[in-house]
Amino acid sequence: MTVYDVLVSLWRTAVPIVVGWVAALLAHIYVDVDEVALSQALVGVFGVIYYGLFRLLEAKVSPAFGWFLGLAKPPAYPARPTTPIGQPPV
């Protein structure tokens, strides 16, 4: 795994969290409950829904939907060579 792959993975995780946070702020305008509890719950809920929706659209409809996660290219993780148990890796 390259440094680029790690950064892509982190970026594609951070974007839905930020979107969830913004959505929670907007929802708070219309709902009158404990501010901290509402914000914590809504950030998580909106972040998961946002990520799930655009990851599904990216996989099933078009890779272009990946842009809503920050980058249109998901990270690629190369397969690691397998070694028998008890043998040192090559």
N, C-alpha and C positions, 0 to 999 in steps of 0.2 A: 504494500500500500504506500503510495507516494504522499508527500506533504500536501500536494494539491488535492488529493482525494480526501484527506482528513479535513482540510479547510472547506471543501465543498460540502462535506457531510455536516460540519458545524454550522455553516452558513444556512443550509437548507433546514436545519433545526431551529436556528435563531429567528428566521423570518416568520414562521407561523406563531412563535411566541410573541413577537412584537405585534403581529396582526391581532392575536387574541387579546393582548393588553389594550390595544386601541378599541376593539369591539367592546370590551368590558367597560371602558370609559364612556363610550357612547350609550351602552345599555344602562349605565348608572344614572344617566340623565332622566330616564323614564321610570325607574324603580326606586322606591323609598324603603330601603332596608339597611342593615348595618353595612357601612361602606367597605370595611376591610374584608368581611366574609364574602360579600358580593363580588368584590374585585378578585379575590383569590379563586373563587369558584368559576367565575366567568372567564378568566384568563385561561385556566386549564381547559374548560369545556370548548371555548371558541378556538383555542390553539389546536386541540386534537381534531375537532371537526374540520377546520381549515386545512390542516396538513393531510388528513385522510381524504378529503374531497379532491384536492389538487394532485395528490399522489395517485389516486385512482384514475382521474382524468388523464394524467400524464401517461399512465401505463396502458389504458384502454382506448383513449381517443387520439391524443397527439402529444408527442414529447414537448411541444411548445408550452403546454400547461405547466411545465417545470419552472417557467419564469415566475410563476406566482409563489414559488418556494425560494426564489432568490437566484437560481440558475437553472437553465433548461437542460442541463446534463447531470443525471444522478451520478454519484461516485461509483467507480468501478473497482472492485476488489479482486485482484488476481487470485487464482486458486493456488494454494500452497502445496508443494509436493509432499506426499505422505511418506513417512518412514515407518518401518516396522517397529513395534514396541521394543525398547531395549537397545536399539541401534542409534548411534549418533546421527544427527542430520548431516547431509552432504553439503 
